[in-house]
Amino acid sequence: MKHPILKIEERSPEIYAVSELLLEEFSRLRLWLFDLEATGLDTASERVTQIAGILLADGRIHEDSAFTQFVELEPGVEIPREVQELTGIVPETLAGAPPFAEAWARHLEAASSADLWIGQSVFEFDVPLLLAEFERRGMPAELPGILDSVVLATHLLGAPERGERWSTSRLVKHFGADVSGLRRHDALDDVKILGRILEPMVERIRDVHFDRLDIRDPLPVRRHPPV
């Protein structure tokens, strides 16, 4: 799938590059922060178990926009024990949840007022996972303009020391974000954490970069190490 607003090139197993991106008046955009939980990390074969999103607009998170939806798994698809322990999602959690196509339609409706979607590590995990789900169900491979917060951080802050990457934990520490009361690997809490690290990034784009996100020349971005 060709990305709607930018170009992504694979450079190596460790690096990809982003280019041809220019967004004006970035701080005025209505940003939909989204996250997925799944049965595992293999984006080609795992299944989505939770979809969540929240709106960041006018420089703040809008709590009343929060969306979360668990997703029914097909018969025979299991959640490994270690994933259950990590996410807190067990088979009973998904009882009565809608199938993926319906859950995704509900998410699209919740996000319909946004100008742009943003997620953490979405170019590596969420986007390929979604495309595999679309293909599996014969759904159109259509997504809106999406940015990865790892790309934003690399552009604004440079590459981290020692060749590492801008993980969620590293960004929380860098910005001193208060994430008390929020649990990692719950999709809704993860988007709220993302909001708290994106707020200062949006301010930086507005105040230092003349409210323009300009990544027209290729920007190398370090991938998450293999798990």
C-alpha positions as CSV (number, residue, x, y, z in Angstrom):
1,M,0.0,0.0,0.0
2,K,1.3,3.4,-0.9
3,H,1.3,5.7,2.1
4,P,-1.1,8.6,1.6
5,I,1.2,11.5,2.8
6,L,4.8,10.3,2.8
7,K,7.3,7.9,1.4
8,I,8.8,5.0,3.4
9,E,11.9,3.1,2.3
10,E,13.4,0.0,3.8
11,R,17.1,0.6,4.3
12,S,18.1,-2.5,6.3
13,P,16.6,-4.8,9.0
14,E,17.5,-2.1,11.5
15,I,16.6,1.1,9.6
16,Y,13.9,2.6,7.5
17,A,13.7,6.1,6.0
18,V,10.9,8.5,5.7
19,S,10.7,11.4,3.2
20,E,8.5,13.6,1.1
21,L,6.5,14.8,4.1
22,L,5.4,18.4,4.5
23,L,2.6,19.5,6.9
24,E,1.8,23.2,7.4
25,E,0.1,24.6,10.6
26,F,0.8,21.4,12.4
27,S,-0.5,22.6,15.8
28,R,-3.9,23.3,14.2
29,L,-4.4,19.7,13.1
30,R,-6.8,17.4,14.9
31,L,-4.7,14.4,15.8
32,W,-6.2,11.0,16.4
33,L,-3.8,8.9,18.6
34,F,-4.4,5.2,18.1
35,D,-3.1,1.9,19.3
36,L,-3.8,-1.8,18.9
37,E,-3.3,-4.9,21.1
38,A,-2.9,-8.3,19.5
39,T,-2.4,-12.0,20.2
40,G,1.3,-11.6,19.5
41,L,4.0,-9.7,17.6
42,D,4.0,-11.5,14.2
43,T,2.1,-8.9,12.1
44,A,1.4,-11.4,9.3
45,S,-0.3,-14.0,11.5
46,E,-1.5,-12.5,14.8
47,R,-5.0,-11.0,15.4
48,V,-6.1,-7.7,16.8
49,T,-7.7,-8.0,20.2
50,Q,-8.2,-4.3,21.2
51,I,-8.5,-1.0,19.3
52,A,-8.2,2.4,21.1
53,G,-7.9,6.0,20.2
54,I,-8.2,9.5,21.6
55,L,-8.2,13.0,20.1
56,L,-5.4,15.6,20.6
57,A,-6.5,19.0,19.4
58,D,-5.9,22.6,20.5
59,G,-2.8,21.5,22.3
60,R,-4.6,19.1,24.7
61,I,-6.0,15.6,25.0
62,H,-9.8,15.5,24.8
63,E,-10.8,12.8,27.3
64,D,-14.4,12.8,26.2
65,S,-13.3,11.5,22.8
66,A,-11.7,8.3,24.2
67,F,-12.6,5.2,22.3
68,T,-11.8,1.6,23.1
69,Q,-13.2,-1.6,21.7
70,F,-12.2,-5.3,22.2
71,V,-12.4,-7.6,19.2
72,E,-13.8,-11.1,18.9
73,L,-11.3,-13.8,17.9
74,E,-12.2,-16.4,15.3
75,P,-12.6,-20.0,16.6
76,G,-9.3,-21.7,17.2
77,V,-7.3,-18.4,17.6
78,E,-5.8,-18.3,21.1
79,I,-4.0,-15.7,23.2
80,P,-0.7,-17.0,24.5
81,R,-0.3,-17.0,28.3
82,E,2.5,-14.5,28.2
83,V,0.4,-12.1,26.1
84,Q,-2.5,-12.5,28.5
85,E,-0.2,-11.6,31.4
86,L,1.3,-8.6,29.5
87,T,-2.0,-7.0,28.2
88,G,-4.5,-8.3,30.8
89,I,-6.7,-9.5,27.9
90,V,-7.9,-13.0,28.5
91,P,-10.5,-15.0,26.5
92,E,-13.2,-13.9,28.9
93,T,-12.4,-10.2,28.2
94,L,-13.4,-10.7,24.5
95,A,-16.8,-12.4,25.3
96,G,-19.5,-10.5,23.4
97,A,-17.0,-8.3,21.5
98,P,-17.8,-7.6,17.8
99,P,-15.7,-9.2,15.0
100,F,-12.9,-7.2,13.6
101,A,-14.8,-5.6,10.7
102,E,-17.4,-4.2,13.0
103,A,-14.9,-3.1,15.6
104,W,-12.9,-1.3,12.9
105,A,-15.9,0.5,11.6
106,R,-16.7,1.7,15.1
107,H,-13.2,3.0,15.4
108,L,-13.3,4.8,12.0
109,E,-16.5,6.6,13.2
110,A,-14.8,7.6,16.5
111,A,-11.9,9.0,14.5
112,S,-13.9,10.7,11.8
113,S,-13.2,14.3,12.9
114,A,-9.4,13.9,12.9
115,D,-7.1,15.3,10.2
116,L,-4.2,12.9,10.9
117,W,-3.6,9.7,12.9
118,I,-0.5,9.2,15.0
119,G,0.8,6.1,16.9
120,Q,3.9,4.8,18.5
121,S,5.8,2.3,16.3
122,V,2.8,2.0,14.0
123,F,4.9,1.8,10.8
124,E,6.5,-1.4,12.3
125,F,3.6,-3.0,14.0
126,D,0.1,-1.5,13.8
127,V,0.0,-0.7,10.1
128,P,1.2,-4.1,8.8
129,L,-1.0,-5.8,11.4
130,L,-4.0,-3.9,10.1
131,L,-3.2,-4.6,6.4
132,A,-2.9,-8.3,7.2
133,E,-6.3,-8.2,8.9
134,F,-7.8,-6.4,5.9
135,E,-6.5,-8.9,3.5
136,R,-7.6,-11.8,5.6
137,R,-11.2,-10.5,5.5
138,G,-11.3,-9.1,1.9
139,M,-11.6,-5.6,3.2
140,P,-10.2,-2.6,1.2
141,A,-6.6,-1.8,2.2
142,E,-7.4,1.8,3.0
143,L,-5.9,3.9,5.8
144,P,-5.8,7.6,6.4
145,G,-2.7,9.7,6.6
146,I,-0.7,8.2,9.5
147,L,2.5,9.4,11.3
148,D,4.7,7.4,13.7
149,S,5.7,9.2,16.9
150,V,9.1,7.5,16.6
151,V,9.6,9.4,13.3
152,L,8.5,12.7,14.9
153,A,10.9,12.1,17.8
154,T,13.8,11.3,15.5
155,H,13.1,14.4,13.5
156,L,12.8,16.7,16.4
157,L,15.3,15.3,18.9
158,G,17.8,13.5,16.7
159,A,18.9,9.9,17.0
160,P,19.1,8.7,20.6
161,E,22.5,7.9,22.1
162,R,24.3,4.7,21.5
163,G,22.3,3.9,18.4
164,E,19.1,3.2,20.3
165,R,15.6,4.3,19.4
166,W,12.9,6.5,20.7
167,S,10.9,3.9,22.7
168,T,7.8,5.0,24.7
169,S,9.8,4.6,27.9
170,R,12.7,6.8,26.6
171,L,10.2,9.5,25.4
172,V,8.4,9.5,28.8
173,K,11.7,9.9,30.5
174,H,13.0,12.6,28.1
175,F,9.9,14.8,28.5
176,G,9.3,14.0,32.2
177,A,5.8,13.0,31.3
178,D,3.5,12.2,34.2
179,V,2.0,8.7,33.4
180,S,0.9,7.8,36.9
181,G,-2.2,5.7,36.9
182,L,-1.7,4.5,33.3
183,R,-0.8,0.9,32.5
184,R,1.3,0.0,29.5
185,H,0.0,-2.5,27.0
186,D,-3.6,-1.5,27.6
187,A,-4.4,0.2,24.2
188,L,-6.5,3.0,25.8
189,D,-3.9,3.8,28.5
190,D,-1.1,3.6,25.8
191,V,-2.8,6.3,23.7
192,K,-3.1,8.5,26.8
193,I,0.6,8.0,27.5
194,L,1.3,8.9,23.8
195,G,-0.7,12.1,24.2
196,R,1.4,13.1,27.2
197,I,4.6,12.8,25.1
198,L,3.1,14.3,22.0
199,E,1.9,17.5,23.6
200,P,5.5,18.8,24.0
201,M,6.4,17.6,20.5
202,V,3.6,19.6,19.0
203,E,4.7,22.6,21.0
204,R,8.2,22.2,19.7
205,I,7.0,22.0,16.1
206,R,4.9,25.2,16.6
207,D,7.5,27.2,18.5
208,V,10.8,26.1,17.0
209,H,9.9,24.8,13.5
210,F,7.5,27.6,12.5
211,D,4.5,25.1,12.9
212,R,5.8,23.1,9.9
213,L,6.6,19.4,9.9
214,D,9.1,19.2,7.0
215,I,10.8,15.9,6.3
216,R,11.3,16.1,2.6
217,D,14.8,14.6,2.6
218,P,15.1,11.0,3.8
219,L,15.2,10.7,7.5
220,P,16.7,7.4,8.8
221,V,14.7,5.9,11.7
222,R,15.9,3.0,13.9
223,R,13.5,0.1,14.2
224,H,12.6,-1.7,17.4
225,P,15.1,-4.5,18.0
226,P,13.8,-8.1,17.3
227,V,11.8,-9.5,20.2
